[in-house]
Amino acid sequence: MTETESHPLTPQDCLVLLMFSVSVSDTNIRTSELIKIENQVNTLPIFGTFDIDRITVLSNMVFDLFSEEDGLDALFGLVHDNLPEKLNETAYALCCDVAAADGILREGEIRLLEEIRDQLNIDRLHAAAIERGARARHMTV
């Protein structure tokens, strides 16, 4: 029995999976990205009922999925099955914040954000606003 079968994915699990996928997308997980994920999970209302012990399971799930040929498709299948549509923009915003956390958007992150935007049917204008907000929140002097 897999972890997904023994513990169905919650909407919060899906958000965490997507955030970790952005961090892993350029094959170099940065401390600033992990801190961003942890801070978001610890402070945002959407994660108020989230079981923090799931973090390790979910990060390992992302690594396992990304090691498979069709892993990204499987990830999006899980997200489509378990994330309510009303949280699509929230998911994209969280992912943009993770990508912006280190101040540099790398090619892998950009490509995955585009794919997430498409998979979650985020309107281009809304996506631009979300992206601009993430950039503004992560500016340095």
Residue pairs with C-beta under 8 A, 6 or more apart in sequence:
3 57
3 61
4 61
4 78
7 54
7 57
8 82
9 17
9 78
9 81
9 82
10 50
10 82
11 46
11 82
11 83
11 84
11 87
12 46
12 47
12 49
12 50
13 54
13 58
13 82
14 78
14 79
14 82
14 83
14 87
14 91
15 46
15 47
15 83
15 87
15 90
15 91
15 94
16 37
16 41
16 50
16 54
16 55
16 58
17 58
17 61
17 62
17 75
17 78
17 79
18 75
18 79
18 91
18 94
18 95
18 116
19 36
19 37
19 40
19 94
19 95
19 98
20 37
20 58
20 59
20 62
21 62
21 65
21 66
21 72
21 75
21 95
21 112
21 116
22 33
22 95
22 98
22 99
22 109
22 112
22 113
22 116
23 29
23 30
23 33
23 34
23 37
23 98
24 62
24 63
24 66
25 106
25 108
25 109
25 111
25 112
26 106
26 107
26 108
26 109
27 108
30 101
30 102
32 101
32 102
32 103
33 98
33 99
33 101
33 102
35 101
36 97
36 98
36 101
37 98
38 55
40 47
40 94
40 97
40 98
41 47
41 50
41 52
41 55
42 52
46 87
46 90
62 75
64 71
65 71
65 72
65 74
65 75
66 72
68 74
72 115
76 115
76 119
79 91
79 119
79 120
80 119
83 91
85 121
88 120
88 121
88 122
89 120
89 122
89 126
89 130
91 116
91 120
92 113
92 116
92 117
92 120
92 122
92 127
92 130
93 130
93 133
93 134
95 112
95 113
95 116
96 113
96 130
96 131
96 133
96 134
97 134
97 137
97 138
99 105
99 109
99 110
99 113
99 134
100 134
100 135
100 137
100 138
101 138
103 138
103 140
113 131
116 122
117 127
122 130
